[in-house]
Amino acid sequence: MKILRSRLYELKQEEEAKKRGDARKAQIGTGDRSEKIRTYNFPQDRVTDHRIKYSTSNLPKFMDGEIDEMIGKLKAVEQEKKLQEN
């Protein structure tokens, strides 16, 4: 009975470790260039968020912290996704 219990415990631990690993990988991705989130293009004075396919100009203003427009767009897209899931 002890051997069976230890084997079951081992299987349970492996399953949990795999779930944690999969969840972590989904959050951090592979780090490839194709997974970029945002591009700051200084020569063209443009910021692009690739998750929502939105670009805005006036990069110096954006870098000074005036990012409310981008945050608003991100929130809107997130709310839309949540509505579609329900």
N, C-alpha and C positions, 0 to 999 in steps of 0.2 A: 504494500500500500504506500510506503514511503517513496519507493522508486516511481510509482505512478504519479504521486503528488508532485514530486520534484520535476518530472518530465512535463507535466501539465503547466507547472509554474514557469518553467523554462520557455515553453511555447508561448505562454501569455506575455512574458517579458519580450520575446522576439517580435511578437505582433505589435506591441506598444512601441517598441523602438522603431519599427518600420513605419508606423503611422506618424510618429514624431519626425522621422527623417523625410517622409513624403511631404508633410505639412511645411517643414522648413525649406525644402527645395522649391516648393510652390511659391513661397514668400520671397526668397532671394533669387530665384532663377539661376541661370547658368553664368551670368555676367558677360554674355556675348554682346558685341556692339549692336546687334540687331534688337536687343532688349532695352535700348536707351529710352529714357523717360522724357528728357527735355534737352533741346539743343539751343545753345546760345550762339548766334551767328553775328559776330561783331561787325564784319565788313558790310553786311546788309542790314544792320540795325534791327535784328529780328530775334524773337524768342518763340520757339515752337514746342508745344507739349504734344508728344507723339501718342500718348494714351487717348487723348480726346481729339486729336488732329486739329488743334487750334494754334494759330500763330498771331502774334501781336508785334507791333513795332515800338520804337522808343526804348531800346535796350538800357540806356543809362537810367532812365526813370524806373524801370523794372528792377535793376540792380540796387537802386536806392531804397527799395522796399515797397514800392507802389504796385503790389501784386494782387490787389483786391479783385480786379477783373478776371484774372486767371483762376483764382480761388473760387469765384462765383461760378465760372464755367465748369470747373471740376466738381463742385457740389451738385450742380444741375444734372450733370451726366451720371453721377453716383445715385442721385434720387431716382432718375429715370430707370437705371438698372434695377434698383430695388423694387420699383413698381412692376417692371416686367417679370421679375422673379415671382411675385405674388400673383 
